[in-house]
Amino acid sequence: MSADPGHGSASIEVESKYDVDEATPLPDWSSLPGIVAVGAPEPRDLDARYVDTAGLDLARNGVAVRRRRGGPDEGWHMKAPAEGGRSETGWPIGEVADDEADPVVPDEIVDAVSSWAAPPFVPLARVRNHRTAYALRDADGGMVAEFVDDHVRARDERSGTESSWREWEVELGPAGPEDAAQRAAFFAAVDAAVFAAGGRPASSGSKLARALGH
């Protein structure tokens, strides 16, 4: 099942996620195929407010809707299952008078998720993240992938439960391998570098799932 993204901008995410301890050193990316340079660290402070129906209709269909402040893709986002990864559709954030106020879902996003859920939407979780991003570049300067080091604080708005953790993500960029075998080889090398540094496979599929205790 798919939803019409309306006027949103859509893309497919291909990424791997890892859990790490606070003291874990950053990986050595020199063995990654096609990577010749690692960009300078780029700090980003992100604040995401997730919504769903009271019956968690979006979550039951593997869909997430959030309003996120901060970073180059600030705005509203809808993530949904897609072949080869997850689709992400984005819309402008619009006017936000008060970050503490419950987000009001714009009509175009209500339309985009109508195959899965209908209003009313209620606050589900808040995820605040101090992120440091690094571009992994090829010989031509193209971004093969982006590596992010995330220090996360989250609150389950239903129960008031708060949590914090550190995680890494590596997501393919515009210059990333398109062939399935090459992608598999690239992420195998990513795994090896992460595990050598002391990282481990992610215990949750997303920050939202972890914030909700899944």
N, C-alpha and C positions, 0 to 999 in steps of 0.2 A: 504494500500500500504506500502511496506517495501523496504528498500534499502540494498544492500549487503555491510556490513561493511568492506569487504576486510580483511586486517590484523589488523584492529583495535580491541581493547578490549571493549566488550559490557556489559552493565548492565541495570537493570530497577530501576529507582528512584521512591521511595514512600516517599512523604514528604508533610509537611504543611508549609505555609508561613504566616507571620503576619507583620503588620505595627506597629511601636512603635515610641514614641516620644524620643527625645534625652535624657531626664531625666528619662525615664522609668527604674525602677530597674529590675534586672534579675529575672526570675521566680524561685519559689521554686519547685523543682522536686521530693520532698520526697513522693508525693502521686501517682507517676506514677507506674503502675503495673510492677513488676520485676526489678525496678531500686533500687540498694543499694548504688551506689557511683557515684559521678560526678567527672570527671577527671579535672586535672589542666588546666587553660586557655592556649590555643595555638594560638598565634597571627600569622596571615598570611596576607601578602600584595599581592593582586591579581590585574592583569591588563588584561582585556579581550577586544579583538578587534573583532567585529562581521562583517560579510559580507553577502551580498545577491545580487540578480540581481537588475537591475534598476527598474524592474517591481515587485519586492518583491515576486518572485515566491516561495522562501522558506517560507517566513512568511505566505503566503496565505495557505500553506499546513501544518502549525503548526510546521515547522522545523527551527532550529537555528544552525548556524555554527559559531564557534569562535576559535580564537587562544588566549590562556590564559597563561600569565606568572605568576609564583608564586604558592605556595601551593603544596601538595603532588601529585596532578593530573595535574601538568603543562603539557600543550600540546594543540593539536587541539581537539575539541569536536564537535560532531553532536548530537543534541537532536531532538527527533521525537516522535509523539504520539505512545503509546503502551498500550496494555491491562493491567490494574492494575496500571498504572502510566505513566512515560515517559521513553523511552529508551535513554541511553547515550552511545555513542561509542567514544573512545578516540584513538588518535595516538600521537606518539612522536612529540615534537615541532619542531625538526630539528634546523638548523642554523638560528638564528635571528640576523642580523647585526645591526639593528637599530629599536628600539621600536617605533619610530615616523613614520617609513615608513609604507605605506599601506601593509597589509599582502597579500602574494601571496598564493593562495589556492593550496595545493599539489595535484598531479594527483589522488592519492588514494581516496581523499575526493571528488574530482570532480566526480569520478566514483560512490562513495557511494550515492551521492545526485542526480544522473542522472535521477532517476525516477521522480524527482520534478523540477529540474532546470538545466540549462546549462550555461557555461561561456558566457560572461564575468561576474565576480563578482566584486562588488564595496564596499567600506567601508560603513557600515550602522550605527554603534554606537561603542563608546568606554565606557567601564564600569570599573572604578577603585574602589576597595573595600578593606577597612581595616577590616578584619574579625578576630574575636576571636572565636575559636572552643572549644567545651567541649564534651567529650565522656560521654555518659550515660550508665553505666555498670551494669551488673547483678551480682549475687553472685559468679559466676565463673570467673568474670573478662571480660566476653564477651561484646562487644559493641552492646547494644540493639538499640541505636540511637545516632546520632550526633546532637547537638544543636549548631547553629552558630549565633553570634551577629554581624550583618553587618552594617558598616557605608559606604555608597555608594556615589560616585560622577560619573555622567554620562554625556555624550555628544552625541546628535543626530548629526551624521556627515552630514546628508542631509541639515539640517537647521542651524546647529551651536548652537542649544538650549542646555543649560547646566542645570542640576538639581542635587539635593542631597537629601538623605533621610536615615533613619535607618530602618532596618527590621530584623526579626528573621526567621530562618528556622529550622525545626526538620525533619531529614531524617532517615529512618530506616537503621540500620546497619546489619552486618552479623548475629548477635544473636537476631535480631528482630523477633517478632511473624510472623509466616507464615500463620496461619489460618485467614480467612477474619474477623470473629467475634472478634478474639483477637486483630487484627490490629485496628478495629473500636473502641474497648474499649480503646486501648492504645492512639489513637489520640483524643478520647473524653477527656481522662485525660490530655493530652497535652493542648487541648483547654482550659480546666478549669484552669490549672495552668497559662497559658499565659494571659487569660482574667482577672484573679485575680490580676496579676501584672500590668495590665493596657494596655496590647496589644489588638489588634483588627484584624479581618480578613484582609488579604492582599487586597489592592485595585487593584492590577495587578497580572496577572498570572506568570510573570517573570520579572527579572531586565531589560531584553531587552525591553519588552513591556512597562514598565514604562519609560525607557529612551526615547522611541519613543512617549510618551504621550498617551499610551493606558491603 
